[in-house]
Amino acid sequence: ASPGHEMGKLEFSGLRIEMVGADAAFVRGAWLLTMPDGKTPHGLFTLVLRKSSEGWKIVHDHTSAAE
């Protein structure tokens, strides 16, 4: 990021991983972004991961922000 455009620090918590087969998993959790100006947007996310010969890849991401 260039000066004045820093994104802040992104943290994840409450991670829950649920295997739905040998080659697929759901990951759920919360995110918190601490911005340089002190704002702290946060919310929840769900990922769907699939394992292939190249390793684990995110194939779907749903992220929501709290109001």
CORFENTA-V698068 format. One record per helix or strand of 3 or more residues. SS is the DSSP state (hx for helix, st for strand). FROM is the first residue (numbers start at 1). TO is the last residue. If there is no record, write none. Layout:
ss = [SS SS]
from = [FROM FROM]
to = [TO TO]
This chain:
ss = [st st st st]
from = [9 24 42 55]
to = [21 34 52 65]
